[in-house]
């Protein structure tokens, strides 16, 4: 598989960071954060991938008969997806409350939040 998944993960992260920096809308920024987190999915899957391996969940596999992918990395990727969905939902709920209280989702217009 080589270096391509790592490059793809880096590219996805850079695109998301660019969108986050140039965002003028909190909803857009939350979307960019979700895309940035998806780069970690690609990275984790690249770390755990092995050529000609199978998933370690089959019960008919004898230990050592065939190579299997790393189940820890798969569990980390699933945990990352769940945490990402939760954080995105929480941020969207906070953005809705900001919109209700201040009437905008533009970070520059939220002057009442400045310290």
C-alpha positions as CSV (number, residue, x, y, z in Angstrom):
1,X,0.0,0.0,0.0
2,X,2.9,2.3,0.6
3,X,2.9,5.9,1.6
4,X,-0.3,6.9,-0.3
5,X,-2.7,6.5,2.7
6,X,-0.5,8.7,4.8
7,X,-0.3,11.3,2.1
8,X,-4.1,11.2,1.7
9,X,-4.6,11.6,5.5
10,X,-2.2,14.6,5.4
11,X,-4.0,16.1,2.4
12,X,-7.4,15.7,4.0
13,X,-6.1,17.3,7.2
14,X,-4.6,20.3,5.3
15,X,-7.8,20.9,3.3
16,X,-9.9,20.8,6.5
17,X,-7.5,23.2,8.3
18,X,-7.7,25.6,5.3
19,X,-11.5,25.5,5.4
20,X,-11.4,26.0,9.2
21,X,-9.1,29.0,9.0
22,X,-11.0,30.7,6.2
23,X,-14.5,29.9,7.6
24,X,-16.9,32.8,8.3
25,X,-19.7,30.5,9.5
26,X,-19.6,28.3,12.6
27,X,-21.6,25.5,10.8
28,X,-18.9,25.5,8.1
29,X,-16.2,25.4,10.8
30,X,-17.8,22.4,12.5
31,X,-18.0,20.6,9.1
32,X,-14.3,21.4,8.6
33,X,-13.5,19.9,12.0
34,X,-15.4,16.7,11.1
35,X,-13.4,16.5,7.9
36,X,-10.2,17.0,9.8
37,X,-11.1,14.2,12.1
38,X,-11.8,11.9,9.2
39,X,-8.2,12.2,8.3
40,X,-7.5,10.3,11.5
41,X,-9.7,7.5,10.3
42,X,-7.6,7.2,7.2
43,X,-4.4,7.3,9.2
44,X,-5.6,4.7,11.7
45,X,-6.7,2.3,8.9
46,X,-3.4,2.8,7.1
47,X,-1.5,1.9,10.3
48,X,-3.5,-1.2,10.9
49,X,-3.7,-2.5,7.3
50,X,-1.7,-5.6,6.3
51,X,-1.5,-7.0,2.8
52,X,-3.4,-10.3,2.3
53,X,-4.8,-10.3,5.8
54,X,-8.3,-10.9,7.0
55,X,-10.5,-9.5,9.7
56,X,-9.8,-11.1,13.1
57,X,-13.5,-11.6,13.8
58,X,-14.0,-14.9,12.0
59,X,-14.4,-17.8,14.4
60,X,-13.1,-20.4,12.0
61,X,-9.6,-19.0,12.0
62,X,-7.0,-21.0,13.9
63,X,-4.4,-18.8,15.6
64,X,-1.5,-18.4,13.3
65,X,-3.1,-19.9,10.2
66,X,-3.6,-16.7,8.3
67,X,-2.4,-13.1,8.9
68,X,-5.0,-10.8,10.4
69,X,-5.2,-7.1,10.6
70,X,-4.6,-5.4,13.9
71,X,-7.9,-5.4,15.9
72,X,-6.7,-2.6,18.2
73,X,-6.4,-0.1,15.4
74,X,-9.9,-1.1,14.1
75,X,-11.3,-0.5,17.6
76,X,-9.5,2.8,17.8
77,X,-11.0,3.8,14.4
78,X,-14.5,2.9,15.6
79,X,-14.0,4.8,18.8
80,X,-12.8,7.8,16.8
81,X,-15.9,7.7,14.7
82,X,-18.2,7.6,17.7
83,X,-16.3,10.4,19.5
84,X,-16.3,12.5,16.3
85,X,-20.1,12.1,15.9
86,X,-20.7,13.0,19.5
87,X,-18.4,16.1,19.4
88,X,-20.0,17.2,16.1
89,X,-23.5,16.9,17.6
90,X,-22.5,18.8,20.7
91,X,-20.9,21.6,18.6
92,X,-24.0,21.9,16.4
93,X,-26.2,22.1,19.5
94,X,-24.0,24.9,20.9
95,X,-24.2,26.7,17.5
96,X,-27.9,26.5,17.5
97,X,-28.0,28.1,21.0
98,X,-25.6,30.8,19.8
99,X,-27.9,31.5,16.8
100,X,-30.9,31.7,19.1
101,X,-29.2,34.1,21.5
102,X,-27.2,36.3,19.2
103,X,-28.9,35.9,15.8
104,X,-25.8,35.0,13.9
105,X,-23.3,32.2,13.4
106,X,-20.5,34.5,12.1
107,X,-17.6,34.3,14.6
108,X,-16.6,37.9,13.8
109,X,-20.1,39.2,14.6
110,X,-20.2,37.6,18.0
111,X,-18.8,40.6,19.8
112,X,-20.6,39.8,23.0
113,X,-18.4,36.8,23.5
114,X,-15.2,38.7,23.5
115,X,-13.4,39.0,26.8
